[in-house]
């Protein structure tokens, strides 16, 4: 049996609406990337603060271990 290839053409209606929707999706994607970047920045800053607090607490506890009543 002989196979023949056929081109399939689809008629897309309302192409401009599809393009606008895709543009909106791309804008939302960029906005989401920016939000994640901000979150990562804040998370890093918060981690540094907690690390400092933990270090200070360890230092205080070490000094208290050497105090005798």
C-alpha positions in Angstrom: 0.0 0.0 0.0 1.3 3.4 -1.0 1.3 6.1 1.7 0.8 9.6 0.6 1.6 12.6 2.8 -1.0 15.3 3.0 -0.6 18.7 4.3 -3.1 19.6 6.9 -4.2 23.2 7.1 -6.0 24.6 10.1 -7.9 27.8 9.9 -7.3 29.8 12.9 -9.9 32.4 13.7 -9.3 35.3 15.9 -5.5 35.2 15.6 -5.2 38.6 17.2 -7.0 37.5 20.3 -4.6 34.5 20.6 -1.6 36.8 20.2 -2.9 39.2 22.8 -3.5 36.3 25.2 0.0 35.1 24.7 1.4 38.6 25.3 -0.6 38.7 28.6 0.8 35.4 29.6 4.4 36.5 28.9 3.9 39.7 30.9 2.5 37.7 33.8 5.5 35.4 33.5 7.9 38.4 33.8 6.0 39.7 36.8 6.1 36.3 38.5 9.9 36.1 37.8 10.3 39.5 39.5 8.3 38.4 42.5 10.3 35.3 42.9 13.5 37.3 42.7 12.3 39.7 45.4 11.3 36.7 47.5 14.7 35.1 47.1 16.3 38.5 48.1 14.2 38.9 51.2 14.7 35.2 52.1 18.5 35.6 51.9 18.4 38.8 54.0 16.3 37.1 56.6 18.6 34.1 56.7 21.5 36.4 57.3 19.7 38.2 60.2 18.8 34.8 61.8 22.3 33.6 61.4 23.6 36.7 63.1 21.1 36.3 66.0 22.1 32.7 66.4 25.8 33.7 66.5 25.1 36.3 69.1 23.1 33.9 71.2 25.8 31.3 71.0 28.3 33.9 72.1 26.1 34.9 75.0 25.6 31.3 76.1 29.4 30.7 75.9 30.0 33.7 78.1 27.4 32.6 80.6 29.0 29.2 80.8 32.0 30.8 82.2 30.2 32.8 84.8 30.1 31.3 88.2 27.8 32.3 91.0 
